Amino acid sequence: MEFCFSATGFEESLAPKLAFHFADGAQFAPPVKSYIIDVADGVKCLGFASADWPGTSVIGNIMQQNHVWEFDLGRNKLGFAPSTCKSLKSKVWG
């Protein structure tokens, strides 16, 4: 619970903005709700943790939500863009 805090008085609009800057100039700036997460009544946690350098970094599933991700293994490239989908309705699944 090292990265958790009381949500009393929390104002999302005042939260620091997070952005990942990639070597080719791309930038991923997820919404606050993707990295300050409700975990219980009145408790929020940061949705990331520190890692030793050099090491592996992970952009988790909550942070990836509402984005389309493309992994091009042949060219060793990662692509992403905001999703325009609102939801997948039952028409898609039958």
N, C-alpha and C positions, 0 to 999 in steps of 0.2 A: 504494500500500500504506500510505498515511498513516493509514488507519483500521483497520489490521490489527494483530494481536498474537499472541504465543505462547499457545497454549491450555494449556500446562503448568500444572497446579495450578488451572485455572479452575473455579470453583464457580458453576453457574447460579443457585443459590438466593441468592448474594450479589450478583448483578448488579443494578444500578439498574433500577427499573421505569420503563417508558416509557408515557406516556399522551398522547393528542392531545385537547385540549379545544376543542370547537366553540362558536361564538357562541350557539347556542340551548341550551347546557347539556349536550349529548351528549358522551360521552367514549368514546374508542376506546383500549383498553389491550391491545395484542397480547402474546402470550407471548414470553418471552425468546428462544426459538429462532427467532422471526420477525424479530429485529433484531440478534442476535449469531449470525452464520452461519458454519458450518464451510465453509472454502474449500479446505483441503488438510490432510493429516495434520499435526496439531499447530498449525494456524493457524486463527484465527477473525478475522472482520472485522465491524465495525459495518455494519449494512445501511441506513445513511442517511448523508447528507452535508449540510454547511451550504449555504445559499443566501442570496444578497443579499436584503435587504428593501427595498422590496416586490418580491416575485418569485413564481414558480410553485413550489408544493410538490407532490411526487408521493408517494403511498402506493403502493409497488411491489407486484408480484405475490406475492412471498414474504410480505410483511407482510399481504396480503389473504387468505392461505390460511386455511382452516378458518372462514371467515366468509362469509355471504351478503351481497352488496352490491346496492343498488338505486340507480339514477341516474334521478331524475325531472327530465328536462330542461324540461318544461313549467312546473314550479313552482320550478325551480332548487334542488332539494333532493337530498341524499345520505342514504341510509339504510343501516344495517348491523346485523348481529346474528350471534352465534356460530352456526355451522352445526351441525346435528344429524346430518348425513350422515357415515357412516364411510368409505364409498367407493362408487363407481359400479361395480357388478358387470356382468358380461357380459350379464345379463338385459336391462339397459337398452339396450345397443347391438346386441343380436341374437345 
